[in-house]
Amino acid sequence: MEKGYVAVLDSGVGGISVLKELVKHYPNEKYLYLGDYYNAPYGNKNLRQLLDITKHNIDFIKRYPIKLIVLGCNTLSVTLKDDIEYYSGVSVFGVYPPVETTFNHKNKTLLLATVKTAKQYRASDNLHVVGLKDLAKDIENNVLDLSSVNFDLNLKRSVGNFYNKKHFYQTVILGCTHYEFIKNQIFDHFCPQNIISGIDFLVKNLSHTLKNDKSLVNNKDFDVLFIGHNARIYRNAFGMGG
């Protein structure tokens, strides 16, 4: 594949959790990150708005040589991945809540997602689906002080039925990449046996496309370019400073 950036797009800081895993597994690639803070959160917008916003962002990132696009956003992935691929003219990979691959009908599972993503999944007796209206935005606004995120209040404002007690769920699925930043809070609240997201599945799905050089896993000179209005904040969230 020709040289160019692996572009990671998200509504803000959530895609940093995706970017970190990509760099960890494919450190000899060049990465470009665009976090769209001003249009966040995506999970509360309609499809027309999301497509117009994403087209604008694609036009912006294509000032750079782009190899492929990774949607670091579950909402874009489950609703507009094909449209984005058609418009961009490059391969597009999404991150999805791993419901189909991990849900066990015998175990109680809770899917936490944005409202838009939650609507794509049907609840059942042992799968409870909860759309959180403001949690992604709450995390975005407090990315430099995550202790200020009020997870309990966000649950009270949620859409969907769930049991708000510890140890009830065997599995909690994170259906928004922003939620990775408060995974410990979510674990402490529900105390499930495990918490999973779609990021690992995305990384594996890219294995046939990206270079995987194990000798470079500890490489500190990886190439990551942050662009957009809040580039410095996302650079700090990634851990590069400056």
Backbone as CSV, one residue per row, in Angstrom:
resi,resn,N_x,N_y,N_z,CA_x,CA_y,CA_z,C_x,C_y,C_z
1,MET,0.845,-1.198,0.000,0.000,0.000,0.000,0.877,1.244,0.000
2,GLU,0.484,2.285,-0.738,1.272,3.494,-0.837,1.403,4.174,0.519
3,LYS,2.488,4.978,0.645,2.733,5.662,1.897,1.703,6.760,2.105
4,GLY,1.384,7.011,3.335,0.416,8.038,3.675,-0.011,7.858,5.113
5,TYR,-0.826,8.782,5.585,-1.283,8.741,6.969,-2.458,7.781,7.150
6,VAL,-2.476,7.139,8.304,-3.675,6.479,8.793,-4.424,7.543,9.578
7,ALA,-5.533,8.015,9.035,-6.279,9.104,9.662,-7.309,8.544,10.634
8,VAL,-7.296,9.052,11.855,-8.263,8.656,12.877,-9.193,9.841,13.123
9,LEU,-10.493,9.613,12.925,-11.493,10.668,13.096,-12.402,10.351,14.279
10,ASP,-12.674,11.364,15.074,-13.620,11.188,16.180,-14.240,12.539,16.498
11,SER,-15.282,12.511,17.326,-15.936,13.733,17.749,-15.138,14.464,18.819
12,GLY,-14.016,13.925,19.219,-13.207,14.565,20.241,-12.114,13.646,20.746
13,VAL,-12.082,13.476,22.063,-10.985,12.754,22.694,-11.168,11.237,22.651
14,GLY,-12.383,10.756,22.392,-12.638,9.320,22.443,-11.728,8.510,21.550
15,GLY,-11.465,9.013,20.349,-10.625,8.282,19.410,-9.186,8.146,19.839
16,ILE,-8.770,8.907,20.863,-7.412,8.754,21.382,-7.209,7.349,21.916
17,SER,-8.256,6.772,22.503,-8.150,5.395,22.999,-7.913,4.424,21.848
18,VAL,-8.475,4.725,20.679,-8.238,3.915,19.484,-6.828,4.157,18.974
19,LEU,-6.437,5.414,18.894,-5.107,5.773,18.399,-4.006,5.107,19.215
20,LYS,-4.151,5.085,20.524,-3.131,4.475,21.381,-2.928,3.000,21.041
21,GLU,-4.032,2.283,20.809,-3.912,0.864,20.474,-3.319,0.665,19.081
22,LEU,-3.671,1.537,18.155,-3.104,1.431,16.816,-1.591,1.647,16.848
23,VAL,-1.143,2.674,17.555,0.292,2.945,17.654,1.013,1.806,18.361
24,LYS,0.364,1.248,19.368,0.958,0.129,20.114,1.194,-1.080,19.214
25,HIS,0.243,-1.383,18.338,0.332,-2.573,17.506,0.985,-2.307,16.152
26,TYR,0.872,-1.087,15.659,1.422,-0.755,14.338,2.231,0.538,14.448
27,PRO,3.361,0.494,15.177,4.103,1.719,15.495,4.879,2.308,14.316
28,ASN,5.029,1.557,13.240,5.787,2.085,12.115,4.893,2.720,11.054
29,GLU,3.627,2.967,11.388,2.743,3.709,10.503,2.771,5.197,10.861
30,LYS,2.346,6.027,9.936,2.160,7.456,10.182,0.687,7.704,10.486
31,TYR,0.415,8.468,11.552,-0.959,8.691,11.967,-1.300,10.181,11.949
32,LEU,-2.542,10.434,11.614,-3.106,11.780,11.666,-4.382,11.706,12.498
33,TYR,-4.531,12.631,13.451,-5.692,12.597,14.340,-6.459,13.905,14.265
34,LEU,-7.771,13.782,14.021,-8.665,14.942,14.044,-9.798,14.675,15.023
35,GLY,-9.824,15.444,16.099,-10.914,15.386,17.065,-11.819,16.588,16.854
36,ASP,-13.070,16.330,16.581,-14.019,17.380,16.195,-14.785,17.897,17.416
37,TYR,-14.078,18.611,18.280,-14.661,19.066,19.546,-15.901,19.945,19.339
38,TYR,-15.862,20.805,18.337,-16.928,21.794,18.184,-18.255,21.187,17.759
39,ASN,-18.237,19.999,17.201,-19.479,19.331,16.804,-19.852,18.186,17.732
40,ALA,-19.082,17.998,18.790,-19.379,16.936,19.742,-20.591,17.326,20.605
41,PRO,-21.368,16.334,21.037,-21.235,14.898,20.738,-21.960,14.521,19.454
42,TYR,-21.472,13.487,18.796,-22.111,13.017,17.570,-23.376,12.215,17.855
43,GLY,-23.428,11.582,19.019,-24.509,10.654,19.320,-25.882,11.281,19.434
44,ASN,-25.958,12.613,19.479,-27.249,13.286,19.587,-27.673,13.971,18.285
45,LYS,-26.924,13.748,17.207,-27.222,14.401,15.932,-27.920,13.440,14.968
46,ASN,-28.640,14.016,13.992,-29.283,13.164,12.988,-28.285,12.795,11.900
47,LEU,-28.659,11.864,11.053,-27.728,11.331,10.055,-27.288,12.389,9.057
48,ARG,-28.191,13.276,8.664,-27.838,14.323,7.715,-26.764,15.237,8.289
49,GLN,-26.938,15.602,9.548,-25.947,16.440,10.209,-24.601,15.729,10.294
50,LEU,-24.635,14.463,10.685,-23.404,13.704,10.828,-22.665,13.563,9.510
51,LEU,-23.402,13.313,8.441,-22.765,13.137,7.139,-22.160,14.454,6.657
52,ASP,-22.874,15.552,6.824,-22.344,16.856,6.410,-21.084,17.215,7.202
53,ILE,-21.126,16.970,8.502,-19.970,17.250,9.356,-18.775,16.415,8.922
54,THR,-19.014,15.125,8.683,-17.920,14.223,8.349,-17.347,14.526,6.964
55,LYS,-18.188,14.893,6.015,-17.687,15.293,4.695,-16.750,16.497,4.815
56,HIS,-17.146,17.440,5.632,-16.300,18.618,5.856,-14.956,18.199,6.455
57,ASN,-14.987,17.300,7.427,-13.753,16.849,8.059,-12.873,16.049,7.096
58,ILE,-13.495,15.267,6.238,-12.727,14.512,5.248,-12.046,15.461,4.267
59,ASP,-12.766,16.479,3.828,-12.156,17.477,2.938,-10.951,18.135,3.611
60,PHE,-11.051,18.337,4.914,-9.954,18.960,5.661,-8.740,18.039,5.754
61,ILE,-8.956,16.777,6.121,-7.807,15.886,6.303,-7.175,15.483,4.979
62,LYS,-7.924,15.568,3.890,-7.370,15.146,2.607,-6.440,16.191,1.998
63,ARG,-6.148,17.233,2.761,-5.037,18.116,2.404,-3.718,17.382,2.609
64,TYR,-3.793,16.321,3.370,-2.630,15.481,3.655,-2.773,14.174,2.877
65,PRO,-1.659,13.482,2.607,-1.766,12.175,1.942,-2.351,11.131,2.895
66,ILE,-3.526,10.617,2.593,-4.234,9.694,3.483,-4.200,8.280,2.901
67,LYS,-3.742,7.333,3.693,-3.712,5.930,3.289,-5.076,5.277,3.500
68,LEU,-5.634,5.490,4.663,-6.950,4.958,5.007,-7.493,5.748,6.180
69,ILE,-8.773,5.561,6.463,-9.433,6.270,7.554,-9.949,5.273,8.585
70,VAL,-9.681,5.555,9.836,-10.233,4.793,10.955,-11.225,5.695,11.681
71,LEU,-12.448,5.233,11.786,-13.464,5.975,12.535,-13.329,5.598,14.007
72,GLY,-12.807,6.523,14.796,-12.648,6.258,16.225,-13.923,6.541,16.987
73,CYS,-15.040,6.386,16.332,-16.351,6.759,16.863,-17.359,5.667,16.528
74,ASN,-17.967,5.077,17.543,-18.965,4.033,17.322,-20.171,4.562,16.559
75,THR,-20.585,5.797,16.858,-21.774,6.354,16.211,-21.587,6.442,14.703
76,LEU,-20.470,6.999,14.253,-20.200,7.068,12.814,-20.071,5.680,12.212
77,SER,-19.467,4.769,12.942,-19.216,3.425,12.419,-20.512,2.666,12.162
78,VAL,-21.451,2.750,13.097,-22.678,1.948,12.969,-23.718,2.595,12.068
79,THR,-23.514,3.876,11.727,-24.536,4.564,10.933,-24.080,4.966,9.532
80,LEU,-22.812,5.376,9.379,-22.412,6.017,8.123,-21.105,5.490,7.524
81,LYS,-20.633,4.367,7.973,-19.331,3.886,7.508,-19.268,3.760,5.996
82,ASP,-20.254,3.170,5.362,-20.247,2.977,3.910,-20.308,4.314,3.166
83,ASP,-21.121,5.240,3.660,-21.224,6.563,3.037,-19.892,7.303,3.119
84,ILE,-19.226,7.167,4.255,-17.939,7.834,4.451,-16.891,7.238,3.526
85,GLU,-16.919,5.936,3.370,-15.962,5.283,2.475,-16.187,5.732,1.031
86,TYR,-17.436,5.812,0.624,-17.767,6.250,-0.741,-17.295,7.681,-0.977
87,TYR,-17.545,8.557,-0.042,-17.193,9.961,-0.215,-15.680,10.174,-0.185
88,SER,-14.997,9.474,0.704,-13.559,9.697,0.887,-12.720,9.080,-0.224
89,GLY,-13.209,7.981,-0.808,-12.448,7.304,-1.850,-11.303,6.465,-1.329
90,VAL,-11.217,6.252,-0.004,-10.202,5.379,0.582,-10.895,4.352,1.478
91,SER,-10.171,3.333,1.861,-10.734,2.319,2.754,-11.018,2.929,4.124
92,VAL,-12.170,2.561,4.672,-12.589,3.081,5.972,-12.872,1.909,6.912
93,PHE,-12.342,1.995,8.115,-12.541,0.964,9.138,-13.232,1.595,10.341
94,GLY,-14.191,0.882,10.908,-14.937,1.404,12.029,-14.725,0.609,13.296
95,VAL,-15.154,1.200,14.403,-15.136,0.516,15.693,-16.583,0.309,16.118
96,TYR,-16.920,-0.931,16.484,-18.308,-1.304,16.763,-18.419,-1.956,18.140
97,PRO,-19.521,-1.718,18.839,-19.744,-2.465,20.084,-19.787,-3.961,19.760
98,PRO,-18.947,-4.775,20.374,-18.864,-6.192,19.997,-20.004,-7.029,20.565
99,VAL,-21.228,-6.635,20.268,-22.392,-7.332,20.812,-22.526,-8.715,20.196
100,GLU,-22.508,-8.792,18.865,-22.730,-10.064,18.180,-21.656,-11.095,18.504
101,THR,-20.428,-10.633,18.703,-19.317,-11.570,18.907,-19.107,-11.963,20.363
102,THR,-19.692,-11.230,21.295,-19.412,-11.511,22.703,-20.650,-11.794,23.549
103,PHE,-21.827,-11.436,23.052,-23.023,-11.601,23.874,-23.360,-13.074,24.052
104,ASN,-23.474,-13.469,25.309,-23.852,-14.820,25.684,-25.254,-14.753,26.288
105,HIS,-26.198,-15.437,25.690,-27.597,-15.339,26.127,-27.805,-15.807,27.569
106,LYS,-26.828,-16.533,28.114,-26.955,-17.008,29.484,-26.455,-15.980,30.496
107,ASN,-25.659,-15.030,30.027,-25.081,-14.036,30.928,-25.770,-12.685,30.768
108,LYS,-25.872,-11.982,31.831,-26.477,-10.647,31.796,-25.439,-9.641,31.303
109,THR,-25.801,-8.923,30.260,-24.877,-8.001,29.605,-25.510,-6.627,29.497
110,LEU,-24.701,-5.605,29.722,-25.153,-4.221,29.612,-24.339,-3.514,28.539
111,LEU,-25.024,-2.943,27.551,-24.370,-2.124,26.539,-24.599,-0.657,26.874
112,LEU,-23.510,0.076,27.088,-23.560,1.513,27.319,-23.084,2.205,26.049
113,ALA,-23.886,3.126,25.518,-23.545,3.763,24.254,-24.191,5.140,24.176
114,THR,-23.871,5.876,23.119,-24.600,7.113,22.857,-26.018,6.746,22.430
115,VAL,-26.897,7.717,22.459,-28.291,7.453,22.090,-28.384,6.937,20.657
116,LYS,-27.638,7.548,19.752,-27.681,7.150,18.342,-27.189,5.717,18.155
117,THR,-26.097,5.360,18.797,-25.569,4.001,18.690,-26.505,2.997,19.345
118,ALA,-27.046,3.342,20.509,-27.926,2.430,21.243,-29.136,2.028,20.415
119,LYS,-29.620,2.935,19.583,-30.805,2.653,18.770,-30.549,1.575,17.713
120,GLN,-29.291,1.268,17.456,-28.959,0.262,16.453,-28.996,-1.165,17.021
121,TYR,-29.231,-1.293,18.329,-29.183,-2.601,18.975,-30.493,-2.864,19.734
122,ARG,-30.958,-4.080,19.631,-32.226,-4.466,20.256,-31.972,-5.144,21.602
123,ALA,-32.621,-4.644,22.617,-32.482,-5.228,23.944,-33.232,-6.557,24.028
124,SER,-32.806,-7.393,24.959,-33.479,-8.666,25.214,-33.453,-8.923,26.715
125,ASP,-33.888,-10.116,27.117,-33.951,-10.415,28.545,-32.596,-10.245,29.226
126,ASN,-31.533,-10.706,28.564,-30.216,-10.656,29.188,-29.272,-9.646,28.537
127,LEU,-29.774,-8.880,27.583,-28.987,-7.785,27.001,-29.756,-6.481,27.204
128,HIS,-29.231,-5.639,28.056,-29.841,-4.344,28.307,-29.037,-3.275,27.576
129,VAL,-29.733,-2.399,26.861,-29.095,-1.379,26.023,-29.468,-0.004,26.565
130,VAL,-28.466,0.780,26.890,-28.692,2.082,27.508,-28.014,3.171,26.684
131,GLY,-28.796,4.158,26.263,-28.260,5.318,25.568,-28.005,6.442,26.551
132,LEU,-26.778,6.904,26.605,-26.382,7.959,27.526,-26.309,9.277,26.767
133,LYS,-27.180,10.198,27.125,-27.333,11.435,26.354,-26.109,12.332,26.405
134,ASP,-25.504,12.467,27.564,-24.498,13.510,27.762,-23.138,13.009,28.247
135,LEU,-22.966,11.714,28.421,-21.726,11.232,29.026,-20.503,11.541,28.170
136,ALA,-20.607,11.357,26.860,-19.458,11.638,25.986,-19.047,13.107,26.106
137,LYS,-20.030,13.990,26.118,-19.738,15.417,26.245,-19.156,15.740,27.614
138,ASP,-19.659,15.092,28.651,-19.144,15.283,30.008,-17.668,14.899,30.067
139,ILE,-17.318,13.779,29.439,-15.923,13.342,29.399,-15.086,14.323,28.589
140,GLU,-15.631,14.763,27.462,-14.918,15.713,26.607,-14.611,17.006,27.358
141,ASN,-15.568,17.492,28.108,-15.391,18.760,28.817,-14.456,18.645,30.009
142,ASN,-14.243,17.416,30.485,-13.410,17.214,31.678,-12.222,16.307,31.403
143,VAL,-11.748,16.315,30.166,-10.697,15.391,29.777,-9.411,15.601,30.599
144,LEU,-9.188,16.815,31.076,-7.996,17.086,31.872,-8.210,16.838,33.363
145,ASP,-9.452,16.534,33.745,-9.779,16.214,35.137,-10.966,15.260,35.145
146,LEU,-10.725,14.012,34.825,-11.796,13.026,34.655,-12.532,12.720,35.956
147,SER,-11.949,13.078,37.084,-12.650,12.869,38.357,-13.898,13.745,38.446
148,SER,-13.983,14.752,37.589,-15.145,15.646,37.590,-16.319,15.082,36.795
149,VAL,-16.106,13.989,36.079,-17.192,13.371,35.322,-18.179,12.735,36.286
150,ASN,-19.446,13.066,36.155,-20.478,12.565,37.061,-21.195,11.387,36.382
151,PHE,-20.674,10.192,36.577,-21.240,9.019,35.916,-22.639,8.707,36.443
152,ASP,-22.844,8.842,37.745,-24.154,8.565,38.333,-25.232,9.460,37.744
153,LEU,-24.944,10.745,37.622,-25.916,11.683,37.069,-26.227,11.340,35.609
154,ASN,-25.212,10.954,34.865,-25.425,10.574,33.464,-26.303,9.331,33.349
155,LEU,-26.169,8.400,34.266,-27.026,7.218,34.265,-28.485,7.601,34.523
156,LYS,-28.687,8.534,35.430,-30.052,8.964,35.751,-30.721,9.626,34.549
157,ARG,-29.937,10.222,33.664,-30.469,10.906,32.486,-30.526,9.991,31.260
158,SER,-30.229,8.730,31.445,-30.097,7.807,30.318,-31.456,7.377,29.761
159,VAL,-31.390,6.745,28.589,-32.577,6.214,27.923,-32.422,4.702,27.832
160,GLY,-33.390,3.967,28.394,-33.303,2.511,28.378,-33.446,1.950,29.776
161,ASN,-33.680,0.663,29.856,-33.869,0.002,31.147,-32.624,-0.789,31.536
162,PHE,-32.230,-0.648,32.790,-31.077,-1.405,33.279,-31.181,-1.518,34.796
163,TYR,-30.397,-2.438,35.351,-30.362,-2.626,36.802,-29.146,-1.890,37.357
164,ASN,-29.424,-0.937,38.198,-28.365,-0.078,38.717,-27.835,-0.624,40.043
165,LYS,-27.215,-1.789,39.963,-26.656,-2.375,41.174,-25.412,-3.179,40.831
166,LYS,-24.569,-3.327,41.808,-23.291,-3.995,41.611,-23.468,-5.490,41.393
167,HIS,-22.553,-6.057,40.597,-22.451,-7.507,40.361,-23.643,-8.099,39.608
168,PHE,-24.570,-7.270,39.132,-25.709,-7.820,38.405,-25.299,-8.262,37.005
169,TYR,-24.444,-7.487,36.358,-24.030,-7.802,34.983,-22.697,-8.540,34.969
170,GLN,-22.659,-9.620,34.186,-21.388,-10.310,33.990,-20.471,-9.514,33.059
171,THR,-21.087,-8.850,32.077,-20.307,-8.113,31.080,-20.911,-6.737,30.848
172,VAL,-20.047,-5.740,30.777,-20.443,-4.403,30.340,-19.686,-4.095,29.056
173,ILE,-20.434,-3.736,28.016,-19.836,-3.392,26.732,-19.822,-1.877,26.593
174,LEU,-18.662,-1.330,26.281,-18.539,0.106,26.062,-18.786,0.393,24.591
175,GLY,-19.888,1.073,24.313,-20.260,1.357,22.933,-19.906,2.761,22.490
176,CYS,-19.001,3.406,23.192,-18.497,4.728,22.815,-17.046,4.801,23.253
177,THR,-16.163,5.234,22.372,-14.738,5.247,22.700,-14.413,6.258,23.799
178,HIS,-15.257,7.257,23.989,-15.042,8.189,25.101,-15.073,7.457,26.441
179,TYR,-15.898,6.436,26.534,-16.093,5.762,27.813,-14.840,5.029,28.292
180,GLU,-13.902,4.779,27.386,-12.642,4.143,27.779,-11.915,4.975,28.834
181,PHE,-12.133,6.278,28.801,-11.410,7.163,29.712,-11.930,7.079,31.145
182,ILE,-13.124,6.548,31.333,-13.661,6.386,32.691,-13.995,4.913,32.950
183,LYS,-13.255,4.036,32.324,-13.520,2.604,32.481,-13.481,2.189,33.956
184,ASN,-12.548,2.755,34.714,-12.447,2.396,36.132,-13.693,2.815,36.903
185,GLN,-14.239,3.980,36.585,-15.465,4.430,37.250,-16.637,3.502,36.918
186,ILE,-16.714,3.104,35.661,-17.788,2.205,35.247,-17.650,0.851,35.937
187,PHE,-16.418,0.382,36.038,-16.189,-0.901,36.720,-16.576,-0.800,38.192
188,ASP,-16.170,0.257,38.843,-16.492,0.423,40.265,-17.995,0.536,40.493
189,HIS,-18.708,1.085,39.534,-20.150,1.267,39.686,-20.915,-0.049,39.547
190,PHE,-20.570,-0.839,38.522,-21.325,-2.067,38.250,-20.627,-3.342,38.736
191,CYS,-19.312,-3.285,38.884,-18.526,-4.461,39.300,-18.830,-5.694,38.446
192,PRO,-18.736,-5.590,37.122,-18.967,-6.757,36.261,-17.751,-7.674,36.280
193,GLN,-17.900,-8.853,35.702,-16.753,-9.745,35.582,-15.759,-9.209,34.558
194,ASN,-16.272,-8.537,33.519,-15.370,-7.956,32.544,-16.035,-6.778,31.837
195,ILE,-15.200,-5.888,31.339,-15.629,-4.752,30.527,-14.905,-4.852,29.190
196,ILE,-15.648,-4.756,28.099,-15.044,-4.894,26.779,-15.513,-3.762,25.866
197,SER,-14.754,-3.573,24.800,-15.141,-2.609,23.774,-14.760,-3.185,22.420
198,GLY,-15.014,-2.436,21.372,-14.717,-2.922,20.032,-13.333,-2.576,19.535
199,ILE,-12.523,-1.941,20.373,-11.211,-1.481,19.904,-10.301,-2.647,19.551
200,ASP,-10.275,-3.693,20.379,-9.427,-4.852,20.077,-9.824,-5.505,18.758
201,PHE,-11.114,-5.565,18.492,-11.595,-6.156,17.242,-11.182,-5.297,16.050
202,LEU,-11.218,-3.990,16.216,-10.772,-3.090,15.154,-9.298,-3.298,14.848
203,VAL,-8.478,-3.371,15.884,-7.040,-3.548,15.701,-6.749,-4.847,14.947
204,LYS,-7.441,-5.911,15.308,-7.242,-7.183,14.618,-7.705,-7.110,13.170
205,ASN,-8.791,-6.391,12.937,-9.339,-6.262,11.592,-8.376,-5.531,10.657
206,LEU,-7.508,-4.717,11.229,-6.550,-3.956,10.431,-5.252,-4.712,10.170
207,SER,-5.123,-5.893,10.746,-3.849,-6.606,10.689,-3.432,-6.977,9.275
208,HIS,-4.402,-7.179,8.381,-4.051,-7.548,7.006,-3.715,-6.322,6.156
209,THR,-3.928,-5.129,6.723,-3.720,-3.902,5.963,-2.509,-3.110,6.440
210,LEU,-2.304,-3.056,7.758,-1.209,-2.275,8.310,0.001,-3.142,8.623
211,LYS,1.144,-2.497,8.693,2.387,-3.194,8.995,2.466,-3.454,10.492
212,ASN,2.806,-4.678,10.831,2.925,-5.054,12.239,4.346,-5.518,12.487
213,ASP,5.165,-4.635,13.036,6.575,-4.934,13.290,6.793,-4.996,14.790
214,LYS,6.837,-6.210,15.328,6.957,-6.385,16.777,8.226,-5.753,17.331
215,SER,9.270,-5.648,16.501,10.526,-5.083,16.978,10.401,-3.596,17.281
216,LEU,9.319,-2.962,16.803,9.138,-1.529,16.990,8.098,-1.191,18.050
217,VAL,7.639,-2.186,18.790,6.574,-1.944,19.765,6.989,-0.904,20.795
218,ASN,8.255,-0.858,21.149,8.722,0.108,22.137,9.332,1.352,21.499
219,ASN,9.097,1.529,20.216,9.614,2.682,19.514,8.967,3.968,20.039
220,LYS,9.756,4.949,20.405,9.244,6.216,20.930,9.195,7.303,19.849
221,ASP,9.599,6.971,18.656,9.679,7.968,17.583,8.575,7.782,16.559
222,PHE,7.440,7.256,16.988,6.331,7.077,16.055,5.840,8.443,15.587
223,ASP,5.216,8.436,14.438,4.806,9.671,13.775,3.302,9.883,13.947
224,VAL,2.921,10.842,14.789,1.513,11.174,14.992,1.341,12.678,14.807
225,LEU,0.461,13.048,13.894,0.172,14.448,13.623,-1.240,14.767,14.107
226,PHE,-1.365,15.726,15.014,-2.664,16.168,15.511,-3.041,17.466,14.805
227,ILE,-4.238,17.505,14.252,-4.675,18.688,13.529,-6.033,19.149,14.060
228,GLY,-6.413,20.373,13.751,-7.689,20.900,14.202,-7.520,21.864,15.369
229,HIS,-8.638,22.460,15.802,-8.613,23.524,16.797,-8.086,23.056,18.153
230,ASN,-8.414,21.844,18.555,-8.016,21.361,19.877,-6.863,20.364,19.801
231,ALA,-6.015,20.521,18.809,-4.920,19.570,18.595,-4.032,19.437,19.832
232,ARG,-3.763,20.545,20.504,-2.865,20.491,21.665,-3.484,19.671,22.801
233,ILE,-4.782,19.845,23.021,-5.449,19.092,24.082,-5.391,17.594,23.790
234,TYR,-5.650,17.214,22.543,-5.645,15.799,22.198,-4.231,15.228,22.200
235,ARG,-3.288,16.060,21.847,-1.875,15.646,21.933,-1.512,15.343,23.381
236,ASN,-1.958,16.205,24.303,-1.709,15.973,25.731,-2.426,14.728,26.222
237,ALA,-3.668,14.547,25.776,-4.435,13.358,26.183,-3.762,12.079,25.701
238,PHE,-3.111,12.170,24.560,-2.396,11.015,24.028,-1.118,10.759,24.822
239,GLY,-0.587,11.819,25.451,0.596,11.655,26.283,1.866,12.158,25.649
240,MET,1.731,12.981,24.595,2.931,13.478,23.927,3.375,14.831,24.452
241,GLY,2.442,15.561,25.105,2.807,16.865,25.657,3.057,17.890,24.564
242,GLY,3.463,19.083,24.949,3.814,20.121,23.982,2.604,20.881,23.486
